[in-house]
Amino acid sequence: MTSLCRKLRAHTDDQQVPLLVLRVRELARSAGVPVSAGERALARRCLHALTEARGRLLRTGDVLGHDGGAHIVVALLSPARERECVAAPTDCRATLVRLATALRIATGVQPETGWTIVPAFSSLRRLHQAVEEALRHGAGERERHAFFTSIGHELRTPLTAIRGYLETLLDEELDAETARRFLETAQGEAARMGRLVDGLHELALLDSEARGGEGEGDLLVALAAALDAVMPAAGGRRTVITQLSWERRRVMLSTDRLTQILINVMENAIKHGRDAGRIFVSASQLNDRYAEIRVDDDGPGVPSGERVAVFMLERRGVNARSQGNGLGLALVRLMIERIGGEVDVVRSSLGGARFHLRVPLAPV
């Protein structure tokens, strides 16, 4: 990337410019691995496609380069080419989509994309960092887009059901038993919509609240409150929740927020566990920095390849037995990580999943 860095530095001077990055996974490789003839041919096709598209998609002054491997980098200057003026985010996204489309049509590969705003390139290391930041930014945008698209579909389904049941009640003469059944179904769909909206509200609050401003909470009180909250759901599936050991500890998370986290994890265990199954809950001090909470269920478990994905927005485990939108565990991860905690899932001794939640202890 050395020559690319010099090229970009020469053209950007001291101004801030958008950096657009396309990464071709098929060309990404570990250091020291020989390049095959097929990879060299693909690299030539990628560069030829971008060169051909340059006249249509880029303007005079925009800088197009590559690192001889997986990364294709564009420094996008302002459309008007005026000093101290950069392209708007909408220009960046549109140009990036067109570049990726041109590459896909010409080569058959779908590149990863991302963009970021960077100052002048003072070093090769800085350029590497900017490239990785752009790709992280792109991955985050794609995840959020997919998530909100999914949420739109999730909200439409219960809304359609509620409307259908209410219109039937208004337009037709129904017996009391059928009318009550329709109302109960509509009520259940409204409750599902409410949970989705509550989850979206929590995501918005996480973005707006200052990091570390959560306060302190009581672990024992939160566990007891969460258990009370999930008992109706557990009763509906005849699930027995057993308290193995709970220790009273002060943690760096408000009691209300910790209660919500525990409800999400316990409800997940109830949904994906067996009918008339078992759940074990325990909590203790892990070391001088963390308290650890463990929730075990007897469901199908989470395959090793899915143990990161289940905490991502819109993702659900491949063995999931119930319907859902993947929002609950994503919220758990976001809330735990923002205060310096950790959450993961492993195989449980019950045969299902064991969720570990490590929450920082409050200073004594």
C-alpha positions as CSV (number, residue, x, y, z in Angstrom):
1,M,0.0,0.0,0.0
2,T,3.0,2.3,0.1
3,S,2.6,3.7,-3.4
4,L,-1.1,4.1,-2.8
5,C,-0.4,6.1,0.3
6,R,1.9,8.4,-1.6
7,K,-0.6,8.8,-4.3
8,L,-3.4,9.7,-1.9
9,R,-1.3,12.0,0.2
10,A,-0.2,13.9,-3.0
11,H,-3.8,14.5,-4.0
12,T,-5.4,15.3,-0.7
13,D,-3.0,17.7,1.0
14,D,-4.4,18.7,4.4
15,Q,-8.1,18.6,3.6
16,Q,-10.5,16.1,5.0
17,V,-11.9,13.8,2.4
18,P,-14.2,10.7,2.2
19,L,-12.3,7.4,1.8
20,L,-14.3,4.7,0.0
21,V,-13.1,1.1,0.3
22,L,-14.1,-2.1,-1.5
23,R,-12.6,-5.3,-0.3
24,V,-12.7,-8.4,-2.5
25,R,-12.8,-11.4,-0.1
26,E,-11.7,-13.8,-2.8
27,L,-8.4,-11.9,-2.8
28,A,-7.8,-11.6,0.9
29,R,-5.0,-13.8,2.1
30,S,-2.6,-14.5,4.9
31,A,1.0,-13.1,4.6
32,G,3.4,-15.6,2.9
33,V,0.7,-17.5,1.0
34,P,1.6,-17.8,-2.7
35,V,-0.8,-16.1,-5.1
36,S,-2.5,-18.4,-7.5
37,A,-3.0,-17.8,-11.2
38,G,-6.7,-17.6,-10.7
39,E,-6.3,-14.9,-8.0
40,R,-4.0,-12.9,-10.3
41,A,-6.6,-13.1,-13.1
42,L,-9.4,-12.0,-10.7
43,A,-7.3,-9.1,-9.5
44,R,-6.7,-8.0,-13.1
45,R,-10.4,-8.2,-13.8
46,C,-11.4,-6.2,-10.7
47,L,-8.9,-3.4,-11.6
48,H,-10.0,-3.4,-15.2
49,A,-13.7,-3.1,-14.2
50,L,-13.0,-0.2,-11.8
51,T,-10.8,1.5,-14.4
52,E,-13.6,1.2,-17.0
53,A,-16.2,2.5,-14.5
54,R,-14.0,5.4,-13.4
55,G,-15.0,7.7,-16.3
56,R,-18.7,7.1,-15.5
57,L,-18.7,7.1,-11.7
58,L,-15.8,9.3,-10.6
59,R,-14.9,12.9,-11.4
60,T,-11.6,14.5,-12.3
61,G,-9.5,14.7,-9.2
62,D,-10.9,11.6,-7.4
63,V,-8.1,9.2,-6.6
64,L,-8.5,5.5,-7.4
65,G,-5.9,3.0,-6.2
66,H,-5.4,-0.5,-4.9
67,D,-3.0,-2.3,-2.6
68,G,-2.1,-5.1,-5.0
69,G,-4.5,-7.4,-3.2
70,A,-8.0,-7.3,-1.7
71,H,-8.5,-3.5,-1.1
72,I,-9.6,-1.0,-3.7
73,V,-9.5,2.5,-2.3
74,V,-11.1,5.7,-3.7
75,A,-10.4,9.2,-2.2
76,L,-13.6,11.0,-3.1
77,L,-13.1,14.8,-3.3
78,S,-16.0,17.3,-3.5
79,P,-18.2,17.2,-6.6
80,A,-17.4,20.9,-7.1
81,R,-13.7,20.2,-6.5
82,E,-13.5,23.2,-4.2
83,R,-11.0,23.5,-1.4
84,E,-12.2,22.6,2.1
85,C,-15.4,21.0,0.8
86,V,-16.0,17.3,0.8
87,A,-18.7,15.1,-0.7
88,A,-21.9,14.6,1.4
89,P,-22.6,11.1,2.9
90,T,-25.3,10.6,0.3
91,D,-22.7,11.1,-2.4
92,C,-20.4,8.6,-0.7
93,R,-23.0,5.9,-0.4
94,A,-24.3,6.3,-3.9
95,T,-20.8,6.2,-5.5
96,L,-19.9,3.2,-3.4
97,V,-23.0,1.3,-4.5
98,R,-22.3,2.1,-8.1
99,L,-18.7,1.0,-7.8
100,A,-19.6,-2.2,-6.1
101,T,-22.3,-2.9,-8.7
102,A,-19.8,-2.3,-11.6
103,L,-17.4,-4.7,-9.9
104,R,-20.0,-7.4,-9.4
105,I,-21.3,-7.2,-12.9
106,A,-17.9,-7.4,-14.5
107,T,-16.3,-10.1,-12.2
108,G,-19.2,-11.9,-10.5
109,V,-17.9,-11.1,-7.0
110,Q,-19.7,-9.1,-4.4
111,P,-17.2,-6.8,-2.5
112,E,-17.5,-5.7,1.0
113,T,-17.8,-1.9,1.2
114,G,-17.4,1.0,3.6
115,W,-16.5,4.6,3.8
116,T,-15.2,7.1,6.3
117,I,-13.9,10.7,6.5
118,V,-10.2,11.0,6.9
119,P,-7.6,13.8,7.0
120,A,-4.4,13.8,5.0
121,F,-2.5,10.5,4.9
122,S,0.6,11.1,6.9
123,S,1.6,7.4,7.1
124,L,1.0,4.0,5.7
125,R,-0.2,2.9,9.2
126,R,-2.8,5.6,9.2
127,L,-4.1,4.5,5.8
128,H,-4.4,0.9,7.0
129,Q,-6.4,2.1,10.0
130,A,-8.6,4.3,7.8
131,V,-9.4,1.3,5.5
132,E,-10.4,-0.9,8.4
133,E,-12.5,1.9,10.0
134,A,-14.3,2.3,6.7
135,L,-15.1,-1.4,6.4
136,R,-16.3,-1.5,10.0
137,H,-18.5,1.5,9.3
138,G,-19.9,-0.2,6.2
139,A,-20.6,-3.4,8.1
140,G,-22.4,-1.5,10.8
141,E,-24.6,0.3,8.2
142,R,-25.5,-2.9,6.5
143,E,-26.4,-4.5,9.8
144,R,-28.6,-1.6,10.8
145,H,-30.3,-1.5,7.4
146,A,-31.1,-5.2,7.5
147,F,-32.3,-4.9,11.1
148,F,-34.7,-2.1,10.5
149,T,-36.0,-3.8,7.4
150,S,-36.7,-6.9,9.5
151,I,-38.4,-4.8,12.2
152,G,-40.6,-3.2,9.6
153,H,-41.8,-6.7,8.5
154,E,-42.1,-7.8,12.1
155,L,-44.4,-4.8,12.9
156,R,-46.5,-5.2,9.8
157,T,-47.5,-8.8,10.7
158,P,-49.2,-8.2,14.1
159,L,-50.7,-4.9,12.8
160,T,-52.3,-6.8,9.9
161,A,-53.7,-9.4,12.3
162,I,-55.1,-6.8,14.7
163,R,-56.7,-4.9,11.9
164,G,-58.2,-8.1,10.4
165,Y,-59.7,-9.3,13.7
166,L,-61.1,-5.9,14.6
167,E,-62.7,-5.4,11.2
168,T,-64.3,-8.8,11.4
169,L,-65.7,-7.9,14.9
170,L,-67.2,-4.7,13.5
171,D,-68.5,-6.1,10.2
172,E,-70.0,-9.4,11.3
173,E,-72.3,-10.8,14.0
174,L,-70.2,-13.2,16.1
175,D,-71.2,-15.2,19.1
176,A,-69.7,-14.1,22.4
177,E,-67.2,-17.0,22.6
178,T,-65.8,-16.3,19.1
179,A,-65.7,-12.5,19.7
180,R,-63.8,-13.0,22.9
181,R,-61.3,-15.3,21.2
182,F,-60.7,-12.7,18.4
183,L,-60.2,-9.9,21.0
184,E,-57.7,-12.1,23.0
185,T,-55.8,-12.8,19.8
186,A,-55.7,-9.1,18.9
187,Q,-54.5,-8.3,22.4
188,G,-51.7,-10.8,22.1
189,E,-50.6,-9.3,18.8
190,A,-50.7,-5.8,20.3
191,A,-48.5,-7.1,23.2
192,R,-46.0,-8.4,20.6
193,M,-45.9,-5.0,18.9
194,G,-45.4,-3.4,22.2
195,R,-42.3,-5.6,22.9
196,L,-40.9,-4.6,19.5
197,V,-41.4,-0.9,20.1
198,D,-40.0,-1.2,23.6
199,G,-36.9,-2.8,22.2
200,L,-36.4,-0.1,19.6
201,H,-36.8,2.5,22.4
202,E,-34.1,0.8,24.4
203,L,-31.8,0.9,21.4
204,A,-32.4,4.6,20.9
205,L,-31.7,5.2,24.6
206,L,-28.4,3.3,24.4
207,D,-27.3,5.6,21.6
208,S,-28.3,8.8,23.4
209,E,-27.2,8.0,27.0
210,A,-23.6,8.8,28.0
211,R,-21.4,5.7,28.3
212,G,-20.8,4.8,31.9
213,G,-23.8,6.8,33.2
214,E,-25.7,3.7,34.3
215,G,-25.2,4.0,38.1
216,E,-25.1,1.1,40.5
217,G,-27.5,-1.7,41.2
218,D,-28.2,-4.7,43.4
219,L,-27.7,-8.1,41.7
220,L,-29.9,-10.0,44.1
221,V,-32.8,-7.6,43.8
222,A,-32.5,-7.7,40.0
223,L,-32.5,-11.5,39.9
224,A,-35.6,-11.7,42.1
225,A,-37.5,-9.1,40.0
226,A,-36.6,-10.8,36.8
227,L,-37.7,-14.2,38.1
228,D,-41.1,-12.7,39.1
229,A,-41.5,-11.1,35.7
230,V,-40.9,-14.3,33.7
231,M,-43.0,-16.7,35.9
232,P,-46.1,-16.3,33.7
233,A,-44.2,-17.3,30.6
234,A,-42.6,-20.2,32.4
235,G,-45.9,-21.3,33.7
236,G,-47.3,-21.3,30.2
237,R,-44.7,-23.8,29.1
238,R,-44.6,-25.7,32.4
239,T,-41.0,-24.7,32.8
240,V,-39.4,-25.1,36.2
241,I,-36.8,-22.4,37.0
242,T,-34.4,-23.5,39.8
243,Q,-32.3,-21.1,41.8
244,L,-28.9,-22.7,42.4
245,S,-27.0,-19.9,44.2
246,W,-27.4,-16.2,44.4
247,E,-25.1,-13.8,46.1
248,R,-25.8,-10.2,47.0
249,R,-23.4,-7.9,45.1
250,R,-23.4,-4.3,44.0
251,V,-22.7,-4.0,40.3
252,M,-22.0,-1.1,37.9
253,L,-25.4,-1.2,36.3
254,S,-28.7,0.1,37.5
255,T,-31.0,-2.5,39.1
256,D,-33.8,-1.7,36.5
257,R,-31.4,-2.1,33.6
258,L,-29.9,-5.3,35.0
259,T,-33.5,-6.7,35.6
260,Q,-34.3,-6.1,31.9
261,I,-31.2,-7.9,30.8
262,L,-32.0,-10.9,33.0
263,I,-35.6,-11.0,31.8
264,N,-34.4,-11.1,28.1
265,V,-32.0,-14.0,28.9
266,M,-34.5,-15.9,30.9
267,E,-37.3,-15.4,28.4
268,N,-34.9,-16.7,25.7
269,A,-34.3,-19.8,27.8
270,I,-38.0,-20.3,28.3
271,K,-38.8,-19.9,24.6
272,H,-36.0,-22.2,23.3
273,G,-36.1,-24.8,26.1
274,R,-38.3,-27.9,26.2
275,D,-41.9,-27.9,27.2
276,A,-42.1,-28.8,30.8
277,G,-38.3,-28.3,30.8
278,R,-35.8,-27.0,33.3
279,I,-33.8,-23.8,33.7
280,F,-31.0,-23.3,36.3
281,V,-30.1,-19.7,37.4
282,S,-27.0,-18.9,39.5
283,A,-25.0,-15.8,40.3
284,S,-21.8,-15.4,42.2
285,Q,-18.6,-13.3,42.4
286,L,-16.3,-14.4,39.6
287,N,-13.2,-12.5,40.8
288,D,-12.3,-9.1,42.3
289,R,-13.7,-7.3,39.1
290,Y,-16.8,-9.2,38.0
291,A,-19.9,-10.9,39.2
292,E,-21.0,-13.8,36.9
293,I,-24.6,-14.8,36.2
294,R,-25.3,-18.2,34.5
295,V,-28.6,-19.2,32.9
296,D,-28.8,-22.8,31.7
297,D,-31.6,-24.3,29.6
298,D,-32.4,-27.8,28.2
299,G,-33.2,-26.7,24.7
300,P,-31.3,-27.6,21.5
301,G,-28.4,-25.4,22.4
302,V,-26.4,-23.0,20.1
303,P,-23.9,-24.5,17.6
304,S,-20.4,-23.3,18.0
305,G,-20.5,-21.5,14.7
306,E,-23.6,-19.5,15.8
307,R,-22.4,-18.4,19.3
308,V,-21.4,-14.9,18.1
309,A,-24.2,-14.4,15.6
310,V,-27.0,-15.0,18.2
311,F,-26.1,-11.6,19.8
312,M,-26.2,-9.7,16.6
313,L,-29.2,-7.6,15.5
314,E,-31.8,-9.6,13.5
315,R,-29.9,-12.9,13.9
316,R,-31.4,-16.0,15.6
317,G,-29.8,-19.3,16.2
318,V,-30.3,-22.1,13.6
319,N,-31.7,-24.4,16.2
320,A,-34.2,-21.8,17.5
321,R,-37.6,-23.4,18.2
322,S,-39.7,-20.3,18.5
323,Q,-40.4,-17.2,16.4
324,G,-38.7,-14.0,17.2
325,N,-36.8,-11.0,15.8
326,G,-33.4,-11.4,17.4
327,L,-33.7,-8.1,19.3
328,G,-33.6,-9.4,22.9
329,L,-30.1,-10.9,22.9
330,A,-28.7,-8.1,20.8
331,L,-29.9,-5.7,23.5
332,V,-28.3,-7.8,26.2
333,R,-25.0,-7.6,24.4
334,L,-25.2,-3.9,23.8
335,M,-26.2,-3.1,27.4
336,I,-23.5,-5.4,28.9
337,E,-20.7,-4.3,26.7
338,R,-21.3,-0.6,27.1
339,I,-20.4,-0.9,30.9
340,G,-17.4,-3.0,30.3
341,G,-19.0,-6.4,30.8
342,E,-19.1,-9.5,28.7
343,V,-21.7,-12.1,27.6
344,D,-21.3,-15.4,25.8
345,V,-23.0,-18.7,25.3
346,V,-21.6,-22.3,25.6
347,R,-23.0,-25.8,26.0
348,S,-25.0,-26.4,29.1
349,S,-24.8,-29.5,31.4
350,L,-28.6,-29.7,30.8
351,G,-27.9,-30.3,27.1
352,G,-29.0,-26.8,25.9
353,A,-27.4,-23.4,26.2
354,R,-25.6,-21.8,29.1
355,F,-25.4,-18.0,29.0
356,H,-22.6,-16.3,31.0
357,L,-23.1,-12.7,31.9
358,R,-20.1,-11.0,33.5
359,V,-21.0,-7.6,35.1
360,P,-18.4,-5.3,36.6
361,L,-18.6,-5.0,40.4
362,A,-19.2,-1.7,42.0
363,P,-16.3,-0.2,44.1
364,V,-16.5,-1.3,47.7
